[in-house]
Amino acid sequence: MRNHPELDRILRRRAFLGVAAGATAAALVGAAAGPAAALDTASGAAPGRHRPGGPLLPPGRLGIQLYTLRDQIASIGFGPVFEHLSRYGYDEIEYAGYTQGAGGEITLRQLRRLARDNGLRGIGSHVGYYSDDPDAYTFAGRLQQVLDDAEELGLRHIGTASAPFRYGDTVDAWKRAAEEFNTYGAAARERGMKFYQHNHTEEFSFASDRPDVRLYDVLLAETDPELVYLEMDIYWAYCGQYRYSVRPDGLPAPFEPIDYVLRAPHRYPLFHVKDGEHDETASDGYRMVDVGDGDIDYRSFIGGVERLSRHTEHHWLVEHDQPEDPLRTARRSATYLRSLRRRR
């Protein structure tokens, strides 16, 4: 196994990650007893901001990733879908494409106006990281066009749901991808936007050449925290916790998803709120369900983030990858999240 002294130095320097090369398990065990353990405490809140018994979600921060409703958008168009979302009490939307199939052609200006007319704000958008086609609509292929479109829509965030596996699963491969993410982040900042990456499960796996290093930690260590932000998909993070709690060399490596957020809250402006029931027969340990129907304790998670990182604005976006009835999922998830109250 090759040594990587530079990575070791970076990981030691960025102690907030809760992991140091060669001591991942011990650091993460300590982290699990740190910020996560503070979720049920009521102290430390700014006076008047987190009133006990009040709504858990801050006003204006309930959103939805439109991938959840892609079939409806393709069949009836953005307009009717936005009308439903407005009635359900949503404030924000995250795009997963700008076309509406049978709904006909629509310009970005029309799309922005349609959202506004329904009381919705575009908060972000998912665009591919790269493609084998160098001219594809991706950050790697058409960066300036991607940013132009996001600017036209009035978005504050523009990101990708692609993992940084472009060059492989080694430490150096992810360092190389991180350099590209820094480039995209710098270009987005010039336009007044934030570039972000959305995780799935595999980001929490380990480098093939360093079984003591979690790849997600490489991403965090190698990207500039003022240029590259994160959208934590909470469901997939818990799946990562289930799948990657033991290193390839057999040593324990537990972690708590929320600890990543609480160590660097400003890096997590966006969250995907999806729920899951524990299912030992599933490869990821969970089966996806509507928000509120599963085992993820969103009252503690959202409350902990909002209470302990109160100087950062967070946005909470409902998502379900394969809902049986997407509009019902959107309605039920919004109702549940709106019903959550702060602990007295």
Secondary structure as GFF3:
##gff-version 3
##sequence-region A 1 344
A	DSSP	alpha_helix	5	13	.	.	.	ID=ss1
A	DSSP	three_ten_helix	15	17	.	.	.	ID=ss2
A	DSSP	alpha_helix	24	32	.	.	.	ID=ss3
A	DSSP	three_ten_helix	35	38	.	.	.	ID=ss4
A	DSSP	beta_strand	62	65	.	.	.	ID=ss5
A	DSSP	three_ten_helix	66	69	.	.	.	ID=ss6
A	DSSP	alpha_helix	70	76	.	.	.	ID=ss7
A	DSSP	alpha_helix	78	88	.	.	.	ID=ss8
A	DSSP	beta_strand	92	95	.	.	.	ID=ss9
A	DSSP	three_ten_helix	101	103	.	.	.	ID=ss10
A	DSSP	alpha_helix	108	117	.	.	.	ID=ss11
A	DSSP	beta_strand	121	125	.	.	.	ID=ss12
A	DSSP	alpha_helix	139	152	.	.	.	ID=ss13
A	DSSP	beta_strand	157	160	.	.	.	ID=ss14
A	DSSP	alpha_helix	171	190	.	.	.	ID=ss15
A	DSSP	beta_strand	194	198	.	.	.	ID=ss16
A	DSSP	three_ten_helix	202	204	.	.	.	ID=ss17
A	DSSP	beta_strand	206	207	.	.	.	ID=ss18
A	DSSP	beta_strand	210	214	.	.	.	ID=ss19
A	DSSP	alpha_helix	215	222	.	.	.	ID=ss20
A	DSSP	beta_strand	228	233	.	.	.	ID=ss21
A	DSSP	alpha_helix	234	243	.	.	.	ID=ss22
A	DSSP	alpha_helix	257	263	.	.	.	ID=ss23
A	DSSP	three_ten_helix	265	267	.	.	.	ID=ss24
A	DSSP	beta_strand	270	273	.	.	.	ID=ss25
A	DSSP	beta_strand	275	278	.	.	.	ID=ss26
A	DSSP	beta_strand	286	289	.	.	.	ID=ss27
A	DSSP	alpha_helix	298	308	.	.	.	ID=ss28
A	DSSP	beta_strand	315	318	.	.	.	ID=ss29
A	DSSP	alpha_helix	326	339	.	.	.	ID=ss30
###
